[in-house]
Amino acid sequence: MLFNNDRNAMREVYYQSWQKKLKGETLNPTEAIISTVITEHPEYHKIFDKKQNHIDKDFSPESGQTNPFLHMGLHIAIREQLATNRPFGIKGIYLELMNKYQDNSTVEHMMMDHLVETMMASQRTGLPPNEQNYLQSLRQLLSQI
């Protein structure tokens, strides 16, 4: 969906999607997902009020900052995985977690932690993300139910 190495261009997609939503304009499927995720994160709305202050801002974990674009991007990634059931079986895990927690945000945040771990392992090894390890780590969430 959102594959681009230009950070500012990616952020621009977020800004444009949000502005279209606020104006009541027709959104394409990607813009609809993005604007829904932004809507669900009112703590980030101020970022979209002052684009010039945030489009090229570095959000440093060392200074205790959460990168809102990364955070929302992870939500989008999880939703895309669920929509395509890729890796195969992720949707079933999600549904079992939803049965227990009954809260989409809680479940997505739990899953996002494992997605980040999988992506970091991929970066360390230089190999593609290991879908089976990712699914196994998500299945461990089920054992906590």
C-alpha positions in Angstrom: 0.0 0.0 0.0 2.4 2.7 1.2 5.8 1.8 -0.1 8.1 4.7 -0.5 11.5 5.5 0.9 10.9 9.3 0.9 9.8 10.0 4.5 8.3 13.4 3.7 6.4 12.0 0.7 4.9 9.3 2.9 3.9 11.9 5.5 2.3 14.0 2.8 0.0 11.1 2.0 -1.2 11.2 5.7 -1.7 15.0 5.5 -3.6 14.8 2.2 -5.8 11.9 3.5 -6.7 13.8 6.6 -7.5 17.0 4.8 -9.7 15.2 2.3 -11.6 13.5 5.3 -12.1 16.9 7.0 -13.4 18.4 3.8 -15.8 15.5 3.3 -14.1 14.6 0.0 -14.2 11.1 -1.5 -11.4 9.0 -0.2 -9.7 6.2 -2.1 -9.3 2.9 -0.1 -5.8 3.8 1.1 -6.8 7.3 2.2 -9.8 5.9 4.0 -7.6 3.5 6.1 -5.2 6.3 6.8 -7.9 8.8 7.9 -9.6 6.2 10.0 -6.3 5.5 11.9 -5.8 9.2 12.3 -9.3 9.6 13.6 -8.7 6.9 16.2 -5.6 8.8 17.4 -6.9 12.2 18.6 -3.6 12.7 20.5 -1.9 13.1 17.0 -4.5 15.5 15.5 -2.4 18.5 16.5 0.3 17.2 14.2 -2.1 17.5 11.3 -3.0 21.1 12.2 0.5 22.3 11.7 2.0 20.4 8.8 4.9 22.7 8.4 6.1 22.0 12.0 5.9 18.2 11.6 6.4 17.0 8.1 10.2 16.8 8.3 10.5 16.5 12.1 12.6 13.8 13.6 10.8 12.0 16.5 13.6 10.7 18.7 13.0 7.7 21.0 16.1 8.9 22.9 14.2 12.0 23.9 11.1 10.1 24.8 9.2 10.9 21.6 6.9 8.4 19.9 7.0 8.8 16.1 3.3 9.2 15.3 3.8 8.3 11.6 5.5 5.1 12.5 2.9 4.3 15.1 0.0 4.9 12.7 1.9 3.1 10.0 2.0 0.0 12.2 -1.7 0.1 12.6 -2.1 0.3 8.9 0.3 -2.6 8.3 -1.7 -4.8 10.8 -4.9 -3.9 9.0 -3.5 -4.8 5.7 -2.2 -8.1 7.0 -5.7 -8.8 8.3 -7.4 -7.8 5.1 -5.2 -10.2 3.1 -4.7 -12.8 5.9 -1.0 -12.7 5.2 0.8 -14.2 6.7 -1.8 -17.0 6.5 -3.4 -17.5 9.8 -3.0 -14.0 11.2 -6.7 -13.2 10.9 -7.6 -16.3 13.0 -5.2 -15.2 15.7 -6.6 -11.7 15.6 -10.2 -13.0 15.9 -9.2 -15.1 18.9 -7.6 -12.1 20.6 -10.6 -9.9 19.8 -12.8 -12.6 21.4 -10.8 -12.2 24.6 -10.1 -8.4 24.7 -13.1 -7.0 22.7 -11.1 -4.0 21.8 -9.5 -3.4 18.4 -7.0 -0.9 19.7 -5.7 -3.2 22.4 -5.4 -6.1 20.1 -3.6 -4.1 17.4 -1.2 -2.7 19.9 -0.4 -6.2 21.1 0.2 -7.4 17.6 2.2 -4.3 16.6 4.9 -5.1 19.3 5.4 -8.5 17.6 5.5 -6.9 14.1 8.2 -4.5 15.2 10.3 -7.3 16.7 9.9 -9.2 13.4 11.0 -6.2 11.4 13.9 -5.5 13.6 15.1 -9.1 13.3 14.9 -8.8 9.6 17.0 -5.7 9.6 19.6 -7.3 11.9 19.9 -10.4 9.6 19.4 -8.7 6.3 16.8 -11.4 5.4 13.2 -10.9 4.6 10.8 -11.0 7.6 10.3 -14.5 8.9 6.5 -14.9 8.7 6.5 -18.2 10.6 8.4 -16.7 13.5 6.1 -13.7 13.5 3.0 -16.0 13.6 4.5 -18.1 16.4 5.2 -15.0 18.4 1.5 -13.9 17.9 0.3 -17.4 18.9 2.1 -16.9 22.2 -0.3 -14.0 22.9 -3.1 -16.6 22.7 -1.5 -18.7 25.4 -1.8 -15.6 27.7 -5.6 -15.7 27.3 
